[in-house]
Amino acid sequence: MTEPTLLVLDTDPLPRLDRLSGRARVVHADEKSLVEHLPQADVLLVWDFLSDAVKQAWPGGGPRPRWVHTPSAGVDRLLPELAASPETVITNARGVFDQPIAEYVAGLTLALAKDFRGSWELQREHRWQHRETKRVGGTRGVVVGSGPIGRAIGRTLMALGVTVDLVGRTERTGDPEFGRVHGNDALGGLLGDADWIVCVAPLTEESRGMFDAAAFARMKPGAHFINVGRGQHVVEGDLVEALTSRRIAGAALDVFAEEPLPADSPLWEVPGLVISPHMSGDTIGWRDDLAEQFLDNFDRWEAGEPLLNVVDKGLGYVPST
């Protein structure tokens, strides 16, 4: 039996694929050579999941990989081009980043409430300055994105005593953890009561730019905004204005419209803004976890079993069961 061809769009460090020895022909490609190898590939592993090369190189006709896996939660770098290939299945890394991102958001929440940045700055100045900080317990949070990551964030915030409203694509009641999941159309009415607004929604045409001047205007002055979803969810200029005018109390961004964030970006100097370089889900050993997840799914693909984490290419994410 002919070994299937696995094409890997590389980035350092390479994935550990030793388990596939004798089971698959592994071909490595960079952004330039990807277009040459795509027609011969049965499976494409987009290990460099921050690259847009797959969209640019995807063949309009002829042979194409039957399965494309991205070791990321979002699949916006593959769509809509791959949606036009109904024979190609897309899977993602759903499940790997849930708790790490939830812990990161909880850490940001505590850091913003307890003014850790102020303590570090005063320490550097050798100044003893007593201050009062905010309580987290008894506050209210809105988590936008009701997938596994959003649910993990909601659970972790609730453990800190935060009352959480979870927002998803459509409204549903009887949720065993949150009671009710609000639809996107309810978001505007929820923003005014929230102390913490966390965005972890998938990037779709409907969610692009959802946090704009109008959204920030609905937030109360003491609110904090955290984005661990996609940079394109936020109109960055509107956020700058909301922070510089003290319309909201603070914000934290882990994702940006342009990454890496340019050194001359005005965001670096915005008061009350915490910046991190798209690292909220990246804990020690995360790449090994991603490789193992792909290999487990490869076992299923090889055996003719249904793949896990299949993306609905119309929705742009893995639907909840």
Secondary structure as GFF3:
##gff-version 3
##sequence-region A 1 321
A	DSSP	beta_strand	5	9	.	.	.	ID=ss1
A	DSSP	three_ten_helix	18	20	.	.	.	ID=ss2
A	DSSP	beta_strand	25	29	.	.	.	ID=ss3
A	DSSP	alpha_helix	34	37	.	.	.	ID=ss4
A	DSSP	three_ten_helix	38	40	.	.	.	ID=ss5
A	DSSP	beta_strand	43	45	.	.	.	ID=ss6
A	DSSP	alpha_helix	53	57	.	.	.	ID=ss7
A	DSSP	beta_strand	67	69	.	.	.	ID=ss8
A	DSSP	three_ten_helix	81	84	.	.	.	ID=ss9
A	DSSP	beta_strand	89	91	.	.	.	ID=ss10
A	DSSP	alpha_helix	98	113	.	.	.	ID=ss11
A	DSSP	alpha_helix	116	124	.	.	.	ID=ss12
A	DSSP	beta_strand	140	144	.	.	.	ID=ss13
A	DSSP	alpha_helix	148	159	.	.	.	ID=ss14
A	DSSP	beta_strand	163	168	.	.	.	ID=ss15
A	DSSP	beta_strand	172	175	.	.	.	ID=ss16
A	DSSP	beta_strand	179	183	.	.	.	ID=ss17
A	DSSP	three_ten_helix	184	186	.	.	.	ID=ss18
A	DSSP	alpha_helix	187	191	.	.	.	ID=ss19
A	DSSP	beta_strand	196	199	.	.	.	ID=ss20
A	DSSP	alpha_helix	213	218	.	.	.	ID=ss21
A	DSSP	beta_strand	224	227	.	.	.	ID=ss22
A	DSSP	three_ten_helix	231	233	.	.	.	ID=ss23
A	DSSP	alpha_helix	236	244	.	.	.	ID=ss24
A	DSSP	beta_strand	250	253	.	.	.	ID=ss25
A	DSSP	three_ten_helix	266	269	.	.	.	ID=ss26
A	DSSP	beta_strand	273	275	.	.	.	ID=ss27
A	DSSP	alpha_helix	286	302	.	.	.	ID=ss28
###
